[in-house]
Amino acid sequence: SSHLILDARPYPRFTAEVKETRPGCKSGHIKGSKSLPFPLLCSPDLTTLLPPSSLLPILQSRGVSLTDPSQKIILTCGSGVTACYIAVALEACGVEQERIAVYEGSWAEWGTSGEEVVEG
């Protein structure tokens, strides 16, 4: 089975252009992850999720497969909250809940874990 990691943080944090503010936390992203800032999935005031017809091309452009049931989609952000926007968007587009996992520790955990961090 394949997996896809999507990061809901703002792109400048994903690339480490903006340095991490959490003490002891590195800047950058998880190796192999793709940036999907959560505001792209919402109305401009961030109160409403876009309709599936608008969400689908955004999700598919990041590698989400609607037809591969073996693809696991791991969602991350800064602390595990905004990744849930992506989870709801995936479900709204028909992705089975069993394929979706929110990494609760997210960047706050990964960035301090000693695991590989990618900048750029």
Secondary structure as UniProt FT lines:
FT   STRAND          3..7
FT   HELIX           11..14
FT   TURN            15..16
FT   TURN            23..24
FT   STRAND          29..30
FT   TURN            31..32
FT   STRAND          34..35
FT   HELIX           38..41
FT   TURN            44..45
FT   HELIX           52..61
FT   TURN            62..63
FT   TURN            69..70
FT   STRAND          72..76
FT   HELIX           83..92
FT   TURN            93..94
FT   HELIX           97..99
FT   STRAND          100..102
FT   TURN            104..105
FT   HELIX           106..110
FT   TURN            111..114
FT   STRAND          117..118
//
